[in-house]
């Protein structure tokens, strides 16, 4: 059972991907919702808005922190920002699940959105997948024990640390399942 944080943002696309790869899902709005999940997705949206909604419910922040100790968490776009150790913006709650520094909206404004191929390196395999960059953050600095999972034009766009994955763009909006499969199905090589 994968929980999808449903405070703000595009959680519906993640649910569609979870259905496509045959994983049960549930929406997470409270800390009680976390009790029955085996992983969590923090979707894209607006990182300061998600932060404000999280800060209204400290028990949800505490629950996500507790969940992160044993269960995988996937963050896309704003989710990556929230999962990072530092985002250079005091308005954003940084969980610190990924020992990286990110910059919000580094690929430009909404009108600068674009589709691109990124290269995913998962163990010995390489995959090119289509994604959307929508006001995407950049990974500025990678620290201890963080693995580069995907690149776009030599820039890091996805990272993995232990069981957690963060990606600056949106494969889910183009019906790409690879990142979700890597995070939640634990597959080393996707067919």
C-alpha positions in Angstrom: 0.0 0.0 0.0 1.6 3.3 -1.2 0.3 6.5 0.3 0.1 9.6 -1.8 0.3 12.9 0.2 -2.9 14.7 -0.9 -2.6 18.1 0.6 -2.0 20.0 -2.6 -0.5 19.3 -6.0 -0.9 16.6 -8.7 -1.5 13.5 -6.7 -4.0 12.0 -9.2 -1.2 11.3 -11.8 0.7 9.3 -9.2 -2.4 7.3 -8.4 -2.8 6.5 -12.1 0.9 5.2 -12.2 0.4 3.1 -9.0 -2.7 1.5 -10.6 -0.7 0.9 -13.8 2.0 -1.0 -11.9 -0.5 -2.9 -9.8 0.2 -1.3 -6.4 -2.5 -0.5 -3.9 -2.7 3.1 -2.9 -4.5 5.5 -0.5 -4.6 9.2 -0.1 -2.8 10.6 2.9 -4.2 13.7 4.5 -3.6 13.0 8.2 -1.0 11.2 10.3 -3.6 8.4 10.9 -3.5 7.7 7.1 0.1 6.8 7.4 -0.5 3.8 9.7 -1.3 1.4 6.9 1.1 2.5 4.2 4.3 0.8 3.1 5.7 3.8 1.3 4.8 7.4 0.5 4.8 9.8 -2.5 5.2 13.5 -2.0 3.9 14.9 -5.3 4.7 18.0 -7.2 2.8 21.1 -6.5 3.9 24.3 -4.7 6.5 23.6 -2.0 5.6 26.6 0.2 1.9 25.8 0.0 2.5 22.2 0.9 4.8 23.4 3.7 2.1 25.7 5.1 -0.4 22.8 5.0 2.0 20.4 6.7 2.8 23.0 9.4 -0.8 23.1 10.4 -0.6 19.5 11.4 2.7 18.7 13.3 1.6 15.1 13.8 1.6 14.6 10.0 5.2 15.9 9.8 6.1 13.7 12.8 4.4 10.7 11.1 6.2 11.3 7.8 9.5 11.5 9.7 8.8 8.2 11.4 7.7 6.5 8.2 10.9 7.6 6.5 13.0 5.5 8.9 11.7 2.2 7.5 9.7 2.9 4.3 10.5 4.3 0.9 9.5 7.8 0.0 9.4 9.2 -3.5 9.3 13.0 -4.1 8.6 14.6 -7.5 9.4 18.2 -8.1 8.0 20.0 -5.0 8.4 16.6 -3.2 12.1 16.6 -4.0 12.4 20.1 -2.5 10.6 19.0 0.7 12.8 15.8 0.9 16.0 17.7 0.5 18.2 18.7 3.4 18.4 22.3 2.2 16.4 24.3 -0.4 17.7 27.8 0.2 14.2 29.0 1.1 13.2 29.4 4.8 9.5 29.2 3.8 10.0 25.5 2.9 10.0 22.6 5.4 13.0 20.4 4.5 12.7 16.9 5.9 16.3 16.0 5.1 15.6 12.5 3.8 18.0 13.3 0.9 21.3 14.8 1.7 21.1 17.3 -1.2 20.7 21.0 -1.7 18.0 22.1 -4.2 16.9 25.4 -5.8 13.2 26.1 -6.4 11.9 26.9 -9.8 15.5 26.7 -11.3 14.3 25.7 -14.8 12.2 28.8 -15.1 8.6 29.9 -14.7 5.4 28.0 -15.8 5.7 29.3 -19.3 9.1 27.8 -19.6 7.8 24.2 -19.1 9.1 21.6 -21.5 9.2 17.9 -22.3 12.5 16.1 -22.5 14.2 12.7 -22.2 16.3 12.0 -19.1 18.7 9.2 -18.7 18.1 6.9 -15.7 20.9 4.7 -14.5 19.7 1.9 -12.3 22.5 -0.4 -11.4 23.9 -1.8 -14.6 21.0 -0.6 -16.8 20.4 2.7 -18.6 17.0 3.9 -19.6 15.8 7.0 -21.5 12.4 8.1 -20.3 10.2 11.1 -21.2 9.4 13.6 -18.5 7.9 17.1 -18.1 9.9 19.9 -16.4 7.4 22.3 -14.8 8.9 25.1 -12.7 11.4 22.3 -11.8 14.0 22.5 -9.0 17.6 21.8 -9.6 19.8 19.6 -7.5 22.7 22.0 -6.7 24.8 19.9 -4.3 24.9 16.2 -3.6 26.3 15.1 -0.2 26.9 11.9 1.7 25.7 8.5 0.4 23.5 10.1 -2.4 23.4 8.3 -5.7 22.7 10.0 -9.0 19.7 8.2 -10.5 19.0 10.3 -13.6 20.5 13.2 -15.6 19.4 15.7 -18.2 22.1 17.3 -20.3 24.7 16.3 -17.6 22.6 17.9 -14.8 21.4 15.7 -12.0 17.6 15.5 -12.1 17.0 12.4 -9.8 18.7 11.0 -6.8 18.4 8.0 -4.5 19.6 7.7 -0.9 18.9 4.4 0.6 15.3 3.6 0.0 14.3 7.2 -0.9 14.1 8.7 -4.4 13.7 12.4 -5.4 13.2 13.6 -9.0 13.0 17.2 -10.1 10.6 16.6 -13.0 7.4 14.7 -13.8 7.5 11.3 -15.4 4.1 10.5 -14.0 2.5 13.2 -16.2 3.7 11.3 -19.3 2.6 7.9 -18.0 6.2 6.8 -17.3 6.4 4.1 -14.6 10.1 3.5 -14.2 10.9 5.8 -11.2 7.9 4.4 -9.3 8.9 0.9 -10.0 12.5 1.5 -8.9 11.3 3.1 -5.6 8.3 0.9 -4.7 8.9 -2.4 -6.4 12.6 -2.5 -5.6 13.4 -3.6 -9.1 17.0 -3.4 -10.1 16.3 -4.0 -13.7 12.9 -3.0 -15.3 11.7 -5.0 -18.2 
